[in-house]
Amino acid sequence: MSWQKFGIRPDLVERVKFKMKNPTTKEKIKQLLDGANKYDLQDRLKVRRWVKSAAKILNEPLTDVQEEQIVSFVLAQKIDPKNTLHLIKLWAMFR
């Protein structure tokens, strides 16, 4: 399932990908999500908080609609950060 099906704009994805190439920014995002597990990534409130925090770190103001699109996308992926195949699938989706 692609991020585009959730209405997430390609220009936003490209800006975030570019900003994530900065090692300092990448480290801040990694710290934000450190310890997250598959149950956390299915909790709408936790995911929403992380999306808001990540947007601040990336200096990407999000509308309520964009925020909801991203939260819905994350929940739909049923990500298990301990499962290498899940992580490879996500990486391939955004390369």
C-alpha positions as CSV (number, residue, x, y, z in Angstrom):
1,M,0.0,0.0,0.0
2,S,1.6,3.2,-1.1
3,W,1.7,6.6,0.7
4,Q,0.1,8.2,-2.3
5,K,-3.1,6.3,-1.7
6,F,-3.4,8.2,1.6
7,G,-3.3,11.6,-0.1
8,I,0.2,12.4,1.1
9,R,1.8,14.9,-1.3
10,P,4.9,13.9,-3.2
11,D,6.5,17.4,-2.6
12,L,6.2,16.8,1.2
13,V,7.8,13.3,0.9
14,E,10.7,14.7,-1.2
15,R,11.3,17.6,1.3
16,V,11.3,15.1,4.2
17,K,13.6,12.7,2.4
18,F,16.1,15.6,1.7
19,K,16.0,16.8,5.3
20,M,16.6,13.3,6.6
21,K,19.9,13.2,4.8
22,N,21.2,15.6,7.4
23,P,22.9,13.4,10.0
24,T,21.8,15.7,12.9
25,T,18.2,15.7,11.9
26,K,18.3,11.9,11.2
27,E,19.7,11.4,14.7
28,K,16.9,13.5,16.3
29,I,14.2,11.5,14.5
30,K,15.9,8.2,15.6
31,Q,16.0,9.4,19.2
32,L,12.3,10.4,19.0
33,L,11.3,6.9,17.9
34,D,13.8,5.0,20.1
35,G,12.1,2.2,21.8
36,A,8.9,2.3,19.7
37,N,7.4,-1.1,19.2
38,K,4.7,-2.5,17.0
39,Y,2.0,-1.8,19.6
40,D,3.1,1.8,19.9
41,L,2.9,2.1,16.1
42,Q,-0.8,1.0,16.2
43,D,-1.7,3.6,18.9
44,R,-3.3,6.5,17.1
45,L,-2.5,9.0,19.9
46,K,1.2,8.0,20.2
47,V,1.6,8.1,16.4
48,R,-0.1,11.5,16.2
49,R,2.3,12.8,18.9
50,W,5.3,11.4,17.0
51,V,4.1,13.0,13.7
52,K,3.8,16.4,15.4
53,S,7.2,16.1,17.0
54,A,8.8,14.9,13.8
55,A,7.2,17.8,11.9
56,K,8.8,20.2,14.4
57,I,12.2,18.6,14.2
58,L,12.0,18.7,10.3
59,N,10.5,22.2,10.4
60,E,7.6,21.0,8.3
61,P,4.3,22.7,9.3
62,L,1.5,20.2,8.7
63,T,-2.2,20.9,8.3
64,D,-4.6,18.8,10.4
65,V,-5.5,17.0,7.2
66,Q,-1.9,16.2,6.3
67,E,-1.3,15.1,9.9
68,E,-4.3,12.7,9.7
69,Q,-3.1,11.3,6.4
70,I,0.3,10.5,7.8
71,V,-1.1,8.9,11.0
72,S,-3.5,6.8,8.9
73,F,-0.7,5.7,6.6
74,V,1.5,4.7,9.6
75,L,-1.4,2.7,11.2
76,A,-2.2,1.0,8.0
77,Q,1.3,-0.3,7.5
78,K,1.2,-2.4,10.7
79,I,4.9,-1.7,11.2
80,D,7.0,-4.0,13.4
81,P,10.3,-2.2,13.9
82,K,11.9,-5.5,15.0
83,N,10.9,-7.1,11.7
84,T,13.6,-6.6,9.1
85,L,11.2,-7.3,6.2
86,H,8.9,-4.6,7.4
87,L,11.7,-2.1,7.5
88,I,13.0,-3.1,4.0
89,K,9.5,-2.7,2.6
90,L,9.2,0.8,4.1
91,W,12.7,1.8,2.9
92,A,11.8,0.6,-0.7
93,M,8.6,2.6,-0.6
94,F,10.5,5.8,0.0
95,R,13.7,5.5,-2.0
